[in-house]
């Protein structure tokens, strides 16, 4: 699924205009009315001058009063209408567009596999999501600037044509020539705008990455290194921004000079027409207001055109990660996984990481309902990959992974994950309350059940010692808790989730002996009658398993009970067990 078009212009149309076409049309109509009222004000002022130029008379007074009345009405509209236009745009267009884009982009990000997310700079990914949702500026340029300017030019042209055909045609010619000059003058600025957005995105990504890992930066005394690297990126960004500003200034100056030539030519021609009695003094005043107002808009168009380019380039850069296809997708008409026995089978599984040799080739392993299986082996032999494949973090290249006879590729990912409880080596918690962290993944759960899950996980005692108990905030990624405490919260979460299949990935390997003992007791309370797959570095934690499977280079080289393998002469498991005994 690709949520957005690769083209920034198509994105703006498909996401900002087409779904909200009536709101967009409403904005344009309000802008048109606003422009018409502004030009009518100038027209009535010119007619007022015509009315009084010939001296005092009853007819002149009557005409002047009518013009003054019309001017007052226009002034009232000019005070009231722009604010209404702004509020309408915000409420009916800008806010709904932003909500739509953010919703779609976040849904797309969460649709990616875990592997994709962890291999991306999270800060950069979120920054780009924010970048493409900030469409207020580009919509403002389209509606308030380009459309308003077009309305201004058309209305002014019609009014000038009514005064003198040649004046109208001259104005049209100046507008077209200014637009052409503006377009070519901004070519260099457009290229630099794209470079500026790319440099900004890279800098922001590195900055968020460094700050989110500030503890690691401090621990390894790399603050100076990070600051130097960020300074280089910032300097590149500032240099490009400065070049972009210089290019824009040069184009703005060039367009400005051309606009002033056009305005001078129009004034000279208007004075000539007056001198030969083809227009009157009021018309001269109106032309003067158009020259000062209309041509000023043309000069501003250079500024706003650059702004449009910058915003469009920003959206184009922001769309880049949204062109990546989801690696793991549900098949059409995927069904929900139905688990009754919780039997797990890896059947002739073939898998290789990209650009690497096969890790599993025809791998077979069957885990019976309620069986507890420990997976052991040296690092890099496929233990963690095996449970990742079960969770469908990657898709296998051959064979099947079955749960109660159902291929996990044929069921929805949501239903698959709903039936798996996972406790990793390093339990990362949300910066939320302990209650929220325990209940995460389980909907509409009572406080009583949360407390019972915490007791089962041997977590209730330490939670109650905290000043705010279950309402205590755990800090960023659970930094206010020890490793053992975080693991017990993760276990409590798994208890509450009550999934039929439990996966333990080195759940005690990073803990000290005391914490390991407490967590091991919590895990023992959790096991129950579930089907359990446990990866362990510390083999002592696998004594409660029904069967041990020893992996080497993606193959099962030994399997049996803990006691049988520990006693096996020259066995790989036995050798590993003896080494750990000696280390104690």
C-alpha positions in Angstrom: 0.0 0.0 0.0 1.4 3.4 -1.0 -0.7 6.2 0.6 0.4 9.2 -1.4 1.5 10.0 -4.9 5.2 10.4 -5.6 4.6 13.8 -7.2 4.2 16.7 -4.8 1.8 18.5 -7.1 -0.4 15.3 -7.5 -0.2 14.9 -3.7 -1.5 18.4 -3.1 -4.4 17.8 -5.6 -5.3 14.3 -4.4 -5.0 14.9 -0.6 -5.7 18.6 -0.2 -8.1 19.6 -2.9 -10.1 16.7 -4.4 -11.4 15.3 -1.0 -12.4 18.9 0.0 -13.4 20.3 -3.3 -16.5 22.2 -2.1 -14.5 23.8 0.8 -11.8 24.7 -1.7 -14.4 26.2 -4.1 -15.9 28.1 -1.2 -12.6 29.5 -0.3 -12.0 30.6 -3.9 -15.4 32.3 -4.1 -14.8 34.2 -0.9 -11.4 35.4 -2.2 -13.1 36.4 -5.5 -15.7 38.5 -3.7 -13.0 40.0 -1.5 -11.0 41.0 -4.6 -14.1 42.4 -6.3 -14.9 44.5 -3.3 -11.3 45.9 -3.1 -11.3 46.9 -6.7 -14.8 48.3 -6.4 -13.6 50.6 -3.6 -10.9 52.0 -6.0 -13.4 52.4 -8.8 -15.8 54.3 -6.6 -13.0 56.6 -5.3 -12.1 57.4 -8.9 -15.8 58.2 -9.7 -16.0 60.4 -6.6 -13.1 62.5 -8.0 -15.0 62.7 -11.4 -18.1 63.8 -9.5 -16.4 66.7 -7.7 -13.9 67.9 -10.3 -16.3 70.1 -12.1 -17.4 72.2 -9.1 -20.4 72.4 -6.9 -23.8 71.5 -8.3 -26.9 69.6 -7.2 -26.1 66.7 -9.6 -22.5 66.6 -8.6 -23.4 66.5 -4.9 -25.9 63.7 -5.5 -23.3 61.7 -7.4 -20.7 62.3 -4.8 -23.0 61.2 -2.0 -23.8 58.0 -3.9 -20.1 57.3 -4.3 -19.4 58.0 -0.6 -22.1 55.5 0.3 -20.7 52.9 -1.9 -17.2 53.5 -0.5 -18.5 53.1 3.1 -20.2 49.7 2.1 -17.0 48.5 0.5 -15.0 49.6 3.6 -17.3 47.6 5.9 -16.9 44.6 3.7 -13.1 45.0 3.6 -13.1 45.0 7.4 -15.4 42.0 7.8 -14.7 39.8 4.8 -11.0 39.0 5.1 -11.4 37.6 8.7 -14.3 35.5 7.6 -12.3 34.1 4.6 -9.4 33.2 7.0 -11.7 31.5 9.5 -13.5 29.6 6.8 -10.2 28.4 5.3 -8.9 27.2 8.7 -12.0 25.4 9.8 -13.3 23.9 6.5 -10.0 23.2 4.7 -6.7 23.6 6.6 -7.5 21.6 9.7 -9.4 18.7 8.0 -6.6 18.4 5.4 -3.9 18.2 8.1 -6.0 15.6 10.0 -6.4 13.5 6.8 -2.7 13.5 5.9 -1.5 12.8 9.4 -4.0 9.9 9.8 -3.0 8.3 6.5 0.8 8.8 7.1 0.7 7.3 10.6 -1.4 4.4 9.4 1.1 3.8 6.7 4.1 4.0 9.1 2.5 1.5 11.6 1.8 -0.8 8.6 5.5 -1.3 8.1 7.3 -4.2 9.6 9.3 -3.8 12.9 12.4 -4.5 10.9 11.7 -1.5 8.6 11.1 0.9 11.4 14.2 -0.1 13.5 16.3 0.4 10.4 15.1 3.9 9.8 15.9 7.1 11.7 12.6 7.4 13.7 13.1 11.1 14.2 13.5 11.7 10.4 10.5 9.5 9.6 8.2 11.4 12.0 9.7 14.8 10.8 8.7 13.9 7.3 5.2 12.9 8.4 4.9 16.4 10.0 6.5 17.9 6.9 3.9 16.6 4.4 1.0 17.4 6.8 2.0 21.1 7.1 0.0 22.1 3.9 -1.4 25.3 5.3 1.3 27.4 3.6 1.0 25.8 0.2 -2.8 26.0 0.2 -2.6 29.7 1.3 -0.3 30.4 -1.6 -2.7 28.7 -4.0 -5.9 30.3 -2.7 -4.8 33.6 -1.1 -2.0 34.4 -3.4 -2.2 32.8 -6.8 -6.0 32.8 -7.1 -6.3 36.2 -5.4 -3.7 37.6 -7.8 -5.5 36.1 -10.8 -8.8 37.6 -9.7 -7.1 40.9 -9.2 -5.6 40.8 -12.6 -8.8 39.8 -14.4 -11.0 42.4 -12.6 -8.4 45.2 -13.1 -8.1 44.2 -16.7 -11.9 44.4 -17.2 -12.1 47.8 -15.5 -9.2 49.1 -17.5 -10.7 47.8 -20.8 -13.9 49.7 -19.9 -11.8 52.9 -19.6 -9.6 52.4 -22.6 -9.0 49.2 -24.7 -5.3 50.0 -25.2 -4.8 50.5 -21.5 -6.4 47.1 -20.8 -4.3 45.4 -23.4 -1.1 47.1 -22.1 -1.9 45.9 -18.6 -2.4 42.3 -19.9 0.9 42.4 -21.7 2.7 43.6 -18.7 1.2 40.9 -16.5 2.1 38.1 -19.0 5.7 39.4 -19.4 6.2 39.8 -15.7 5.0 36.2 -15.1 7.5 34.9 -17.8 10.4 36.9 -16.3 9.4 35.7 -12.8 9.4 32.1 -13.9 12.8 32.1 -15.4 14.3 34.3 -12.7 13.3 31.7 -10.1 14.9 28.6 -11.8 18.1 28.8 -9.7 16.1 29.5 -6.6 13.9 26.5 -7.2 16.9 24.1 -7.4 18.5 25.5 -4.2 15.1 25.2 -2.4 15.1 21.5 -3.0 18.7 21.2 -1.8 17.8 23.3 1.3 14.9 21.0 2.2 17.1 17.9 1.8 19.8 19.4 4.0 17.2 20.4 6.6 15.8 16.9 6.7 19.2 15.3 7.2 20.1 17.7 10.0 16.8 17.2 11.8 17.1 13.4 11.5 20.6 13.3 13.0 19.6 15.8 15.7 16.6 13.8 16.9 18.7 10.6 16.8 21.4 12.1 19.0 18.9 13.5 21.5 16.8 10.4 21.7 20.0 8.4 22.6 21.4 11.1 24.9 22.1 8.5 27.7 24.4 6.5 25.3 26.0 9.8 24.2 26.8 10.7 27.8 27.9 7.2 28.8 30.5 7.0 26.0 31.6 10.6 26.3 30.6 11.4 22.7 28.8 14.7 23.2 31.7 16.6 21.5 31.6 14.2 18.6 27.9 14.6 18.1 28.1 18.4 18.4 30.8 18.5 15.7 28.9 16.2 13.4 25.7 18.2 13.9 27.7 21.5 13.4 29.0 20.3 10.0 25.4 19.4 8.9 24.1 22.6 10.2 26.8 24.6 8.4 25.9 22.9 5.2 22.2 23.7 5.7 22.9 27.3 6.5 25.3 27.7 3.5 22.6 26.3 1.1 20.0 28.5 2.7 22.2 31.6 2.3 22.8 30.7 -1.4 19.1 30.2 -1.9 18.4 33.6 -0.3 20.9 35.3 -2.5 19.4 33.7 -5.6 16.0 34.8 -4.5 17.1 38.3 -3.9 18.7 38.6 -7.3 15.5 37.3 -9.0 13.3 39.6 -6.8 15.4 42.6 -7.8 15.3 41.7 -11.5 11.5 41.2 -11.4 11.1 44.4 -9.4 13.0 46.5 -12.0 10.9 45.0 -14.8 7.7 45.7 -12.9 8.7 49.4 -12.3 9.4 49.8 -16.0 5.9 48.4 -16.8 4.2 50.7 -14.3 6.1 53.8 -15.5 5.1 53.0 -19.1 1.4 52.6 -18.1 1.4 55.9 -16.2 3.0 57.7 -19.1 0.5 56.3 -21.6 -2.4 57.2 -19.2 -1.2 60.8 -19.0 -0.9 60.9 -22.8 -4.5 59.7 -23.2 -5.7 62.4 -20.7 -3.7 65.0 -22.6 -5.6 64.1 -25.8 -9.0 64.1 -23.9 -9.5 60.3 -24.3 -9.8 59.7 -20.6 -10.7 62.0 -17.6 -9.0 62.8 -14.3 -10.8 60.1 -12.4 -9.5 57.5 -14.8 -6.0 58.8 -14.2 -6.5 58.3 -10.5 -7.8 54.8 -11.0 -4.8 53.9 -13.3 -2.5 55.3 -10.6 -4.1 53.1 -7.9 -3.9 50.0 -10.2 -0.2 50.7 -11.0 0.6 51.1 -7.3 -1.6 48.1 -6.3 -1.7 45.7 -9.2 2.0 45.9 -10.1 2.9 45.7 -6.4 1.0 42.4 -6.4 3.1 41.3 -9.4 6.3 42.1 -7.4 5.0 40.2 -4.4 4.3 37.3 -6.8 8.0 36.7 -7.0 8.2 36.3 -3.2 5.2 34.1 -3.1 6.3 32.0 -6.1 9.5 31.2 -4.2 7.5 30.4 -1.1 5.4 28.0 -3.2 8.6 26.4 -4.6 10.1 26.0 -1.1 6.8 24.5 0.3 6.5 22.2 -2.7 10.1 21.1 -2.4 9.5 20.4 1.3 6.5 18.2 0.5 8.5 16.4 -2.3 11.2 15.7 0.2 8.7 14.6 2.9 7.1 12.1 0.5 10.3 10.1 -0.1 9.8 7.5 2.7 6.1 7.1 1.8 7.2 5.6 -1.5 8.6 2.5 0.2 6.4 -0.5 -0.2 5.3 -2.4 2.9 7.5 -5.5 3.1 4.9 -7.5 5.1 1.3 -7.2 3.9 -1.9 -9.2 4.6 -3.0 -11.3 1.6 -6.3 -10.3 0.0 -9.2 -11.5 2.1 -6.9 -12.7 4.9 -8.8 -14.4 7.8 -8.4 -14.0 11.5 -6.2 -16.6 13.2 -8.3 -19.0 15.3 -6.3 -20.7 18.1 -7.6 -23.6 20.1 -4.7 -25.9 20.7 -1.8 -23.5 20.1 0.3 -26.0 18.2 3.2 -24.3 16.3 5.0 -25.9 13.4 7.9 -24.7 11.2 7.5 -26.8 8.1 10.3 -27.0 5.5 11.1 -23.3 6.2 13.7 -21.6 4.0 14.9 -18.1 4.9 17.8 -15.8 4.2 18.4 -12.1 5.0 18.8 -9.8 2.0 22.2 -10.3 0.3 23.2 -13.1 2.7 23.4 -16.9 2.6 20.4 -19.0 3.7 20.1 -19.2 7.4 17.3 -21.9 7.3 17.0 -24.4 4.5 14.2 -26.9 4.8 14.0 -26.3 8.6 11.4 -28.4 10.6 10.2 -28.0 14.2 6.9 -28.9 15.7 5.8 -27.7 19.1 2.8 -29.5 20.6 -0.1 -27.8 22.3 1.0 -26.6 25.8 4.6 -27.8 25.2 7.4 -25.7 26.6 10.4 -25.6 24.3 13.7 -24.0 24.9 15.8 -22.8 22.0 19.6 -22.6 22.6 22.8 -22.2 20.6 25.6 -19.9 20.0 25.0 -16.3 18.8 24.2 -16.0 15.1 22.7 -19.4 14.6 19.1 -18.5 14.2 17.5 -18.4 17.6 16.1 -14.9 17.6 15.4 -15.1 13.8 13.2 -18.1 14.5 10.8 -16.2 16.8 10.9 -13.2 14.5 9.7 -15.4 11.7 6.9 -16.7 14.0 5.9 -13.0 14.6 6.1 -12.4 10.8 8.7 -9.7 11.3 10.1 -11.1 8.0 8.5 -13.3 5.4 10.0 -16.7 4.7 11.1 -17.6 1.1 9.9 -21.2 1.3 7.9 -23.6 3.4 5.2 -22.8 6.0 4.9 -21.6 9.6 1.7 -23.0 11.0 -0.4 -22.3 14.1 -3.1 -24.9 14.6 -2.6 -25.8 10.9 -3.1 -22.2 9.7 -0.3 -20.7 7.6 0.5 -17.3 9.3 0.9 -15.8 5.8 -2.8 -16.4 5.2 -4.1 -14.7 8.4 -4.2 -11.1 9.4 -1.1 -9.7 11.2 -3.4 -8.3 13.9 -4.9 -11.6 14.7 -1.4 -13.3 14.7 0.0 -10.8 17.1 -3.1 -11.0 19.3 -2.4 -14.6 19.9 1.3 -14.1 20.8 2.7 -12.7 24.0 6.4 -11.6 23.7 8.8 -10.8 26.5 12.1 -9.5 25.0 15.6 -9.3 26.6 15.3 -5.5 27.1 11.7 -4.5 28.0 11.1 -0.9 26.8 8.2 0.9 28.4 6.2 3.9 27.3 6.6 7.2 29.2 3.2 6.6 30.8 1.9 5.2 34.2 2.7 1.7 35.4 -1.0 1.0 35.1 -1.1 2.0 31.4 2.0 0.0 30.7 0.7 -3.2 32.2 -2.7 -2.8 30.5 -1.1 -2.0 27.1 -2.5 -4.4 24.5 -5.5 -5.4 26.6 -8.7 -3.3 26.2 -11.3 -2.4 28.8 -9.4 -4.0 31.7 -10.3 -3.4 35.4 -7.8 -2.2 38.0 -8.4 -5.4 39.9 -7.1 -7.5 36.9 -4.1 -5.2 36.5 -3.1 -5.6 40.2 -3.6 -9.4 39.9 -1.4 -9.5 36.9 1.3 -7.5 38.7 1.1 -9.9 41.7 1.6 -12.9 39.3 4.6 -11.1 37.9 6.1 -10.3 41.3 5.7 -6.6 40.6 3.0 -5.5 43.0 5.3 -5.1 46.0 7.7 -2.7 44.4 4.9 -0.8 42.7 3.1 -0.1 46.0 6.4 1.3 47.4 6.4 4.1 44.8 4.8 7.4 45.9 2.0 7.2 43.4 1.8 3.5 43.1 0.2 2.2 39.9 -0.1 5.8 38.7 3.6 6.4 38.8 5.2 7.6 35.6 8.0 5.3 34.4 10.1 7.9 32.5 11.4 7.7 28.9 11.5 4.0 28.0 11.1 3.1 31.6 14.3 4.8 32.7 13.0 5.3 36.3 12.8 1.5 36.9 15.6 -1.0 37.1 16.1 -3.7 34.5 14.4 -6.3 36.7 11.5 -4.1 37.5 11.0 -3.3 33.8 11.0 -7.1 33.0 8.4 -7.7 35.7 6.1 -5.0 34.2 6.6 -6.7 30.8 5.6 -10.1 32.3 2.6 -8.5 34.0 1.6 -7.2 30.6 1.9 -10.7 29.1 -0.1 -12.2 32.1 -2.9 -9.7 31.4 -2.8 -10.3 27.7 -3.3 -14.1 28.3 -2.3 -15.1 24.8 -2.1 -18.8 24.1 1.5 -18.7 22.8 4.3 -17.1 24.9 7.7 -16.2 23.4 10.6 -15.4 25.7 13.7 -13.9 24.1 16.6 -13.9 26.6 14.2 -12.5 29.1 16.7 -12.7 32.1 20.1 -12.5 30.4 20.7 -8.8 31.2 19.8 -9.1 34.9 21.8 -9.5 38.0 21.4 -12.7 40.0 18.9 -11.4 42.5 16.7 -9.8 39.8 17.1 -12.9 37.7 15.7 -15.1 40.5 12.7 -12.8 41.0 12.0 -12.5 37.3 12.4 -16.3 36.9 9.8 -16.8 39.6 7.5 -14.4 37.7 8.0 -16.3 34.5 7.3 -19.5 36.2 4.0 -18.1 37.4 3.2 -16.9 33.9 3.9 -20.2 32.1 0.7 -22.0 33.1 -0.7 -24.2 30.3 0.5 -22.0 27.5 2.6 -23.1 24.5 6.0 -21.6 25.3 9.0 -20.9 23.1 12.0 -19.7 25.2 15.3 -18.5 23.9 17.9 -18.4 26.7 21.6 -17.7 27.1 21.5 -18.7 30.7 20.6 -22.4 30.5 19.5 -22.6 34.1 16.4 -20.7 33.2 15.3 -23.6 30.9 15.0 -26.3 33.5 11.2 -26.1 33.5 11.1 -26.6 29.7 9.7 -29.9 28.4 12.2 -30.0 25.5 15.4 -28.3 24.6 16.3 -27.6 20.9 20.0 -26.8 20.1 20.5 -24.8 16.9 23.7 -24.6 14.9 23.9 -22.8 11.5 20.1 -22.9 11.2 19.8 -26.6 11.9 18.7 -28.7 14.9 21.7 -30.6 16.0 20.4 -31.8 19.4 17.1 -32.0 21.1 15.7 -33.6 24.3 14.9 -32.9 27.9 17.2 -30.7 29.9 18.5 -33.6 32.0 19.1 -35.8 29.1 21.1 -33.2 27.1 23.0 -32.1 30.2 24.3 -35.6 30.7 25.0 -36.4 27.0 28.6 -37.2 26.6 30.4 -34.8 24.2 27.1 -33.1 23.6 27.0 -29.4 22.5 24.4 -28.5 25.1 26.3 -30.4 27.8 29.5 -28.5 26.9 27.7 -25.2 27.1 26.1 -26.1 30.4 29.5 -27.1 31.9 31.0 -23.9 30.8 28.3 -21.9 32.5 28.7 -24.0 35.7 32.4 -23.2 35.7 31.7 -19.5 35.2 29.6 -19.5 38.4 
